Amino acid sequence: LGKIGVADAAALLSEARGKAPQELVSSVNEALLMCADEMVLGGDAAEAERIYVRLYWRKEPSATRGAALKGLMSLNEKAYLPALRAALYSGDRILRGAAAEIVRSMKGEAPSTK
């Protein structure tokens, strides 16, 4: 479903995520992230952003939050720079590592710490 990349697939995945046993949650999250990535490519950045926001701000595994932050930054660096900054200073080493990787991949001037 994640590869389909349309709102209906995202809705089904979100519903499945709510019912999934704990050991399957990471797999469903990966499918949701894949779906959001495909939505961006298909021109539905607004719906993809909603998925990334939900996955980043919920109490999700660190790897999921890092991938969602990467998606958010790809859509609007300026708007999500505070979230990136917070992740860089996070006590969560996995999230901090994901944020550092995002910074390394950024083009242009380095983000300000002000």
DASULUR-V306414 format. One record per helix or strand. SS is the DSSP state (helix for helix, strand for strand). FROM is the first residue (numbers start at 1). TO is the last residue. If there is no record, write none. Layout:
ss->SS from->FROM to->TO
ss->SS from->FROM to->TO
This chain:
ss->helix from->7 to->19
ss->helix from->22 to->41
ss->helix from->45 to->57
ss->helix from->62 to->75
ss->helix from->77 to->88
ss->helix from->93 to->105
